[in-house]
């Protein structure tokens, strides 16, 4: 099996850093939500949706639109 080496660029580094921060944020929210009392939990869930989930879904949708327009998936035979 051949080993594939991906060139590390500033763009890939930024992606890795952003992904690490995202994972850290998810872990931090999980650690907060698990023991939260019922009074704080409702507001925490609202803030999680408004500050995290909704904006992340918007970024994802934007990326999917760009990917769809690029036609890159067709190059891999995924039509």
Secondary structure by P-SEA (a helix, b strand, c coil): cbbbbccccaaaaaaaaaaaaaaaaaaaaaaaaacccccaaaaaaaaaaaccaaaaaaaaaaaaaaaaaaccccccccc
